[in-house]
Amino acid sequence: MPAVNSQPRRARSGNQRDEAARLAVLHAADDLLVEHGFARLTIEAIARQAGVAKQTIYRWWPSKVEILLDTLIEDSEKRFPVPAKDGIRDYFRGYARFVTRDPAGKVLLALIAEAQHSPETAKSLHDRYLGPRRELERELLARGIESGEVSTALDLDAALDAVIGPIVYRALTGANVPRALVDAFFDGVLKP
């Protein structure tokens, strides 16, 4: 008669392992992008750094762009959420810090740059990140209009473009985005 194992059976931890692998892939992609840039970022390098098989990555993501979008979405929600109430000026100051100092901001800039050459990247970036975030930013400005913090002179999209556009341009070109510049955009475009 075989010996019976007296230890209780451990529950399978497949979901936990999957989540750990997913997070390892996202962190590896983020780190490698910052270290080596978009062009040198490969699925093979991500798999190696994350300690997972390439097949694991391809099971969950069709491309490095989709991995980076998942990284960007998660990191933005954690480190740079659109506020649910006041704080419009602080939001734009935070936006400038995000695109110039935060690794997730570097992911955003890399995806914007890649979108110039790839219609598929442009569509994914817009559908998964820029569009949903823009909706939250519109709501933020609409609340600012209701409270009198924001002028009604521009429609919401034009106002967002007038402030965010120069910030992204400066970040894409490697220029500094000083707080005083963000305040000038805010005061010149959004203040009543």
C-alpha positions in Angstrom: 0.0 0.0 0.0 1.5 3.4 -1.0 2.3 5.8 1.7 -0.3 8.6 2.2 1.0 12.1 2.3 -0.2 13.6 5.5 0.4 17.2 4.3 -2.7 19.0 3.1 -2.8 19.5 -0.6 -1.7 23.0 -1.8 -4.2 24.9 -3.9 -2.9 25.6 -7.4 -1.4 29.0 -7.7 -1.7 29.2 -11.5 -3.5 32.6 -11.4 -1.0 34.0 -9.0 1.9 32.8 -11.2 0.2 34.2 -14.3 -0.2 37.6 -12.6 3.4 37.5 -11.4 4.6 36.7 -15.0 2.4 39.4 -16.4 3.8 42.0 -14.1 7.3 40.8 -14.7 6.8 41.3 -18.5 5.3 44.8 -18.0 8.2 45.8 -15.8 10.8 44.3 -18.1 9.3 46.1 -21.1 9.3 49.4 -19.3 12.8 49.0 -18.0 14.2 47.9 -21.4 12.5 50.7 -23.3 14.0 53.3 -21.0 17.5 51.6 -21.2 17.6 50.8 -25.0 14.8 52.7 -26.7 11.8 51.5 -28.8 13.8 50.2 -31.8 16.0 47.9 -29.8 13.2 46.6 -27.6 12.4 43.0 -28.6 10.0 40.3 -27.3 13.1 38.1 -26.8 14.8 40.6 -24.6 11.5 41.2 -22.6 11.1 37.4 -22.1 14.7 37.0 -21.0 14.5 39.9 -18.5 11.1 38.9 -17.2 12.2 35.2 -16.9 9.3 33.9 -19.0 9.1 32.1 -22.3 8.4 34.0 -25.5 5.3 31.8 -25.9 3.9 33.2 -22.7 4.3 36.7 -24.0 2.7 35.9 -27.4 -0.2 34.2 -25.6 -1.1 37.5 -23.9 0.2 40.2 -26.3 0.4 40.3 -30.1 3.3 42.8 -30.1 5.6 44.9 -28.0 3.3 47.9 -28.6 0.5 46.2 -26.8 2.8 45.3 -23.9 3.9 48.9 -23.7 0.3 50.1 -23.8 -0.6 47.8 -20.9 2.4 49.2 -19.0 1.4 52.7 -19.8 -2.2 52.2 -18.8 -1.3 50.6 -15.5 1.4 53.0 -14.6 -0.7 56.1 -15.5 -3.6 54.9 -13.4 -1.3 54.4 -10.4 1.2 57.3 -10.7 -0.7 59.9 -12.7 -4.5 59.6 -12.5 -6.8 62.2 -13.8 -8.3 63.8 -10.6 -11.9 63.2 -9.9 -12.4 66.8 -8.8 -10.4 70.1 -8.5 -6.8 70.5 -9.3 -6.6 71.3 -13.0 -3.5 73.4 -12.8 -1.8 70.7 -10.7 -2.9 68.0 -13.2 -1.1 69.8 -16.0 2.0 70.3 -13.8 1.9 66.6 -13.1 1.5 65.9 -16.8 4.7 67.8 -17.5 6.5 65.8 -14.8 5.1 62.6 -16.1 6.3 63.0 -19.7 9.7 64.4 -18.7 10.7 62.4 -15.6 8.6 59.2 -15.2 9.6 56.0 -17.0 5.9 55.5 -17.9 6.0 59.0 -19.5 8.9 57.8 -21.6 6.7 54.9 -22.7 4.0 57.4 -23.8 6.5 59.4 -25.8 8.0 56.3 -27.5 4.5 55.2 -28.5 3.6 58.7 -29.8 6.8 58.6 -31.9 6.2 55.1 -33.2 2.6 56.1 -34.1 4.1 58.5 -36.7 5.3 55.5 -38.6 2.8 52.8 -37.8 -1.0 53.3 -38.4 -1.6 50.2 -36.2 0.3 51.7 -33.3 -1.5 55.0 -33.8 -4.9 53.3 -33.7 -4.0 51.2 -30.6 -2.6 54.2 -28.8 -5.7 56.2 -29.5 -8.2 53.5 -28.8 -6.6 52.1 -25.6 -5.0 55.1 -24.0 -5.4 58.6 -25.5 -9.1 58.3 -26.2 -10.2 57.1 -22.8 -7.8 59.4 -21.0 -9.0 62.4 -23.1 -12.5 61.6 -22.0 -11.5 61.9 -18.3 -9.6 65.1 -19.1 -12.7 66.6 -20.8 -14.7 65.8 -17.7 -12.0 67.5 -15.5 -12.2 70.6 -17.7 -16.0 70.5 -17.7 -16.0 70.5 -13.9 -13.6 73.5 -14.1 -15.9 75.4 -16.3 -18.8 74.7 -13.9 -16.8 76.0 -11.0 -15.5 79.0 -12.9 -11.8 77.9 -12.8 -11.8 77.4 -16.6 -12.9 79.8 -19.4 -15.6 78.8 -21.9 -13.7 80.6 -24.7 -12.4 77.3 -26.2 -14.2 74.0 -26.6 -12.8 71.2 -24.3 -10.7 69.5 -27.0 -9.1 72.7 -28.3 -8.3 73.7 -24.7 -6.7 70.4 -23.9 -4.7 70.5 -27.2 -3.6 74.0 -26.4 -2.1 73.0 -23.1 -1.0 69.4 -23.6 0.4 69.9 -27.1 3.3 72.2 -26.2 4.1 70.0 -23.2 4.3 66.9 -25.3 6.3 68.7 -28.0 8.9 69.9 -25.6 9.1 66.5 -24.0 9.5 64.8 -27.4 12.3 67.2 -28.4 14.1 66.6 -25.1 13.4 70.1 -23.8 12.7 71.0 -20.2 9.1 71.8 -19.3 9.4 74.3 -16.4 6.5 74.8 -14.0 6.3 78.5 -15.0 5.7 77.4 -18.6 2.9 75.1 -17.6 1.4 77.9 -15.5 1.7 80.3 -18.5 -0.2 77.8 -20.7 -2.8 77.3 -18.0 -3.2 81.1 -17.3 -3.1 82.1 -21.0 -5.5 79.4 -22.3 -7.7 78.1 -19.6 -8.3 80.9 -17.0 -11.5 82.9 -17.4 
